[in-house]
Amino acid sequence: MNSNEEKQQDIKRFWNEQAQQYGELSKATLPDDFVKTLEVENIELFLQDGYLVADIGCGNGYSCFQFLKHFNITIQGLDYSPEMLKVASKVRDNLPEFKRNRISFSVGDVRKTEFDNDIFDVVITERCLINLITREEQATALKEIYRILKPGGLYLMCEDTEQGLGNLNAIRKLVGLDEIKVRWHNLYLDEAHILSSIESRFELIETRNFSSQYYLASRVINAKLAQEQGLEPSYDSEINRVAALFSSAGDFGDYGPVKLWVLRKI
C-alpha cells in the first residue's frame, strides 16, 4: 500500500470514528452547526420538486434528510464511510413510508461510482472533494460527476477553497490572530485548477460566497474577543448565531473558505 492509499484509509477511519461519536448530528461532518445550516439553505435554492438527486459524500445523511423535508425529490446518498451510512440508514428506517421510499444510501467512491450515465437532475457534494488526496483525484471526481448528470443537469459543488481561506487568514493576521490551518485530512480546492478542470464540461452559472460574512464575524470578531478574554472561541456563541441570521442577506466579499459553485452540464 503506497502512502496515498494509506492516507486515504486514515481519512476513512477518521470519518468512521466521527460517525460513531456523533451519530445523526450535523457535527458528525462539520463541528460548526451554523455553517452546516447555511450550506443546506443555499443548496436548497437550486432544488425543485420532482428532481432525482445524488448527494455524493453524504456522510450520515443529515443534509439529505433536510432536503427531503422541504422538497418532493428522490435522493440517492453515497459515501465511502460504512459507519456514516449505518447512521443514515437507521434514520431512514424511522421515516414515514412515503419519505423512506424516496431516499436510499450506498457505499461508494466519488471517483468511480456505480451510477449509470446521464441519470441525475442534480448532483451535490458538500466538502467531499476536499477529502481526496491529490488535485488529479479531484479532477477525476469532476469527470465522474459530469458522467452521471443529465445534459443540462446541475452540479452543486459546496466545497472549501484555498483562496477563500487565504483571504480570511489575511484579515485574521491584521488583528493579531493566528492563521487557520487546513486540517490534516483535507486538500482545499484551488480555484484556478477547478476552472480548468470544468472547462468544456460545465458552464459556471453562479458562485455563492454565502459564508463570507459569517466567517468574518465568527473567525475574526468572535475569535478576537475570545483571545482578549483568554478563552477558546465557541462555535455556539451569540455572535455566531446572529452572524448566521444575516448571512442569507447576500454575498459579503470572499472571506469564507466554503462556497457554492453552481455548475450546469454542457
C-alpha positions as CSV (number, residue, x, y, z in Angstrom):
1,M,0.0,0.0,0.0
2,N,1.5,3.4,-1.0
3,S,1.5,6.5,1.1
4,N,-1.6,8.0,-0.7
5,E,-3.6,4.8,-0.2
6,E,-2.5,4.7,3.5
7,K,-3.7,8.3,4.0
8,Q,-7.0,7.6,2.3
9,Q,-7.5,4.7,4.7
10,D,-6.7,7.1,7.6
11,I,-9.2,9.5,6.3
12,K,-11.9,6.8,6.1
13,R,-11.0,5.7,9.6
14,F,-11.4,9.3,10.8
15,W,-14.9,9.6,9.3
16,N,-15.9,6.2,10.7
17,E,-14.9,7.5,14.1
18,Q,-16.8,10.7,13.7
19,A,-20.0,8.7,12.8
20,Q,-19.5,6.6,16.0
21,Q,-19.0,9.7,18.1
22,Y,-21.8,12.0,16.8
23,G,-24.3,9.7,15.2
24,E,-27.1,11.5,13.3
25,L,-26.0,15.0,14.5
26,S,-24.7,17.5,11.9
27,K,-21.5,17.7,14.0
28,A,-20.6,14.3,12.5
29,T,-19.4,16.0,9.4
30,L,-18.9,19.6,10.5
31,P,-18.3,21.0,14.0
32,D,-20.0,24.3,13.3
33,D,-23.8,23.9,13.1
34,F,-24.3,27.4,11.7
35,V,-22.1,26.7,8.7
36,K,-23.9,23.5,8.0
37,T,-27.3,25.2,8.1
38,L,-26.0,27.9,5.7
39,E,-24.8,25.2,3.3
40,V,-28.2,23.4,3.3
41,E,-30.1,26.7,2.8
42,N,-28.0,27.7,-0.1
43,I,-28.1,24.3,-1.8
44,E,-31.9,24.3,-1.4
45,L,-32.2,27.4,-3.6
46,F,-31.5,25.2,-6.6
47,L,-33.7,22.2,-5.8
48,Q,-37.1,21.6,-7.2
49,D,-39.9,19.0,-6.7
50,G,-39.5,16.0,-8.9
51,Y,-35.7,16.0,-9.1
52,L,-33.6,12.9,-8.9
53,V,-30.7,14.0,-6.8
54,A,-27.3,12.3,-5.9
55,D,-25.7,13.5,-2.7
56,I,-22.1,12.2,-3.0
57,G,-20.1,12.2,0.2
58,C,-23.4,12.4,2.1
59,G,-21.9,11.3,5.4
60,N,-24.6,10.5,7.9
61,G,-27.3,11.8,5.6
62,Y,-28.0,14.9,7.6
63,S,-28.4,17.2,4.5
64,C,-30.4,14.6,2.6
65,F,-33.0,14.5,5.4
66,Q,-33.2,18.3,5.4
67,F,-33.7,18.4,1.7
68,L,-36.4,15.7,2.0
69,K,-38.3,17.8,4.5
70,H,-38.7,20.7,2.0
71,F,-38.9,19.0,-1.4
72,N,-40.7,16.1,-3.1
73,I,-37.5,14.7,-4.5
74,T,-35.8,11.3,-4.8
75,I,-32.3,11.2,-3.3
76,Q,-29.5,8.7,-3.6
77,G,-26.8,9.2,-1.0
78,L,-23.3,7.8,-1.5
79,D,-20.4,7.8,0.9
80,Y,-17.2,5.8,1.5
81,S,-17.6,5.6,5.2
82,P,-19.7,2.5,6.2
83,E,-20.2,3.8,9.7
84,M,-21.7,7.1,8.4
85,L,-24.1,5.1,6.2
86,K,-25.1,2.8,9.1
87,V,-26.3,6.0,10.9
88,A,-28.0,7.3,7.7
89,S,-29.8,4.0,7.1
90,K,-31.0,3.9,10.7
91,V,-32.5,7.4,10.4
92,R,-34.1,6.5,7.1
93,D,-35.7,3.4,8.5
94,N,-37.6,5.5,11.0
95,L,-39.1,7.9,8.4
96,P,-42.7,7.6,7.3
97,E,-43.0,5.2,4.4
98,F,-43.7,7.8,1.7
99,K,-40.4,9.5,2.6
100,R,-38.5,6.3,3.2
101,N,-39.2,5.2,-0.3
102,R,-37.6,8.3,-1.8
103,I,-34.2,8.0,-0.2
104,S,-31.5,5.4,-0.4
105,F,-27.9,5.1,0.6
106,S,-24.9,3.1,-0.7
107,V,-21.2,2.8,-0.1
108,G,-19.1,4.2,-3.0
109,D,-16.3,6.4,-4.3
110,V,-16.8,9.8,-5.9
111,R,-14.0,9.0,-8.3
112,K,-15.8,5.9,-9.7
113,T,-19.5,5.4,-8.8
114,E,-21.8,2.6,-9.7
115,F,-24.4,5.0,-11.2
116,D,-25.5,4.9,-14.9
117,N,-24.6,7.7,-17.3
118,D,-26.8,10.8,-17.6
119,I,-29.4,10.0,-14.9
120,F,-29.4,12.7,-12.2
121,D,-31.0,16.1,-12.4
122,V,-28.7,17.4,-9.6
123,V,-25.5,16.1,-8.1
124,I,-24.4,17.6,-4.7
125,T,-21.1,17.5,-2.9
126,E,-20.6,19.1,0.5
127,R,-17.0,19.2,1.4
128,C,-16.5,15.8,-0.3
129,L,-13.8,16.7,-2.9
130,I,-11.6,18.2,-0.2
131,N,-11.2,14.7,1.3
132,L,-9.4,13.5,-1.8
133,I,-5.6,13.3,-1.7
134,T,-4.5,14.9,-4.9
135,R,-5.6,17.5,-7.5
136,E,-5.7,14.7,-10.0
137,E,-8.2,12.8,-7.9
138,Q,-10.3,15.9,-7.6
139,A,-10.3,16.3,-11.4
140,T,-11.2,12.6,-11.8
141,A,-14.2,13.1,-9.4
142,L,-15.4,16.1,-11.5
143,K,-15.3,13.9,-14.7
144,E,-17.3,11.2,-12.9
145,I,-19.9,13.8,-11.7
146,Y,-20.2,15.0,-15.3
147,R,-20.8,11.5,-16.5
148,I,-23.8,10.7,-14.2
149,L,-25.5,14.1,-14.7
150,K,-28.2,14.5,-17.3
151,P,-27.4,17.0,-20.0
152,G,-28.3,20.4,-18.6
153,G,-28.3,19.0,-15.1
154,L,-26.8,21.0,-12.1
155,Y,-23.8,20.2,-10.1
156,L,-24.0,22.0,-6.8
157,M,-20.3,22.0,-5.6
158,C,-20.2,23.2,-2.0
159,E,-16.5,22.9,-1.1
160,D,-13.7,24.8,0.7
161,T,-11.1,26.7,-1.4
162,E,-7.5,27.8,-0.6
163,Q,-8.3,31.3,-1.9
164,G,-11.3,31.8,0.5
165,L,-9.3,30.6,3.5
166,G,-6.3,32.7,2.4
167,N,-8.5,35.9,2.3
168,L,-9.9,35.1,5.7
169,N,-6.4,34.5,7.2
170,A,-5.2,37.8,5.8
171,I,-7.9,39.6,7.9
172,R,-7.1,37.5,11.0
173,K,-3.4,38.5,10.7
174,L,-4.4,42.2,10.7
175,V,-6.0,41.8,14.1
176,G,-3.3,39.6,15.6
177,L,-4.9,36.2,15.2
178,D,-3.1,33.0,14.1
179,E,-3.9,31.7,10.6
180,I,-6.4,28.8,10.4
181,K,-4.6,25.7,9.1
182,V,-6.2,23.2,6.7
183,R,-6.9,20.1,8.6
184,W,-4.7,17.1,8.0
185,H,-7.3,15.1,6.1
186,N,-8.3,17.9,3.7
187,L,-7.0,19.3,0.4
188,Y,-8.9,22.5,-0.2
189,L,-9.7,23.2,-3.8
190,D,-7.6,25.5,-5.9
191,E,-10.0,27.7,-7.8
192,A,-7.8,28.0,-10.9
193,H,-7.4,24.3,-11.0
194,I,-11.2,23.8,-10.7
195,L,-11.9,26.3,-13.5
196,S,-9.5,24.4,-15.8
197,S,-11.0,21.1,-14.8
198,I,-14.6,22.0,-15.6
199,E,-13.7,23.7,-18.9
200,S,-15.7,22.1,-21.8
201,R,-17.8,20.1,-19.3
202,F,-19.7,22.6,-17.2
203,E,-21.0,26.1,-17.5
204,L,-20.4,28.2,-14.4
205,I,-23.8,29.7,-13.5
206,E,-23.0,31.3,-10.2
207,T,-20.6,31.3,-7.3
208,R,-22.2,32.0,-4.0
209,N,-19.8,33.3,-1.3
210,F,-22.5,32.6,1.3
211,S,-20.2,32.0,4.2
212,S,-18.1,35.2,3.9
213,Q,-20.0,37.4,6.4
214,Y,-20.4,34.6,8.8
215,Y,-16.6,33.7,8.9
216,L,-15.7,37.4,9.3
217,A,-17.9,37.6,12.4
218,S,-17.2,34.1,13.8
219,R,-13.5,33.6,12.9
220,V,-12.4,37.3,13.3
221,I,-14.7,39.2,15.7
222,N,-15.7,36.3,17.9
223,A,-12.2,34.9,17.8
224,K,-10.6,38.2,18.7
225,L,-13.0,38.8,21.7
226,A,-12.2,35.3,22.9
227,Q,-8.5,35.9,22.6
228,E,-8.7,39.1,24.6
229,Q,-10.7,37.2,27.3
230,G,-8.2,34.3,27.4
231,L,-10.9,31.9,26.2
232,E,-11.3,29.4,23.3
233,P,-13.8,30.7,20.8
234,S,-17.1,28.8,20.8
235,Y,-18.9,27.7,17.7
236,D,-22.2,28.3,19.5
237,S,-21.6,31.9,20.6
238,E,-24.2,34.6,20.3
239,I,-22.1,36.4,17.8
240,N,-22.0,33.4,15.6
241,R,-25.8,32.9,15.9
242,V,-26.6,36.5,14.9
243,A,-24.0,36.4,12.1
244,A,-25.6,33.3,10.6
245,L,-29.0,35.1,10.6
246,F,-27.6,37.9,8.5
247,S,-25.5,35.8,6.2
248,S,-28.5,35.0,4.0
249,A,-28.8,38.6,3.0
250,G,-26.2,38.2,0.3
251,D,-22.5,37.9,-0.5
252,F,-20.1,40.0,1.5
253,G,-16.8,39.7,-0.2
254,D,-14.8,36.5,-0.4
255,Y,-13.7,35.8,3.1
256,G,-15.3,32.4,3.7
257,P,-13.5,29.1,3.0
258,V,-16.6,27.3,1.9
259,K,-18.6,28.5,-1.1
260,L,-21.2,27.1,-3.5
261,W,-20.4,26.7,-7.2
262,V,-23.5,26.2,-9.4
263,L,-22.4,24.4,-12.5
264,R,-24.5,23.2,-15.4
265,K,-23.5,20.2,-17.5
266,I,-22.9,21.2,-21.1
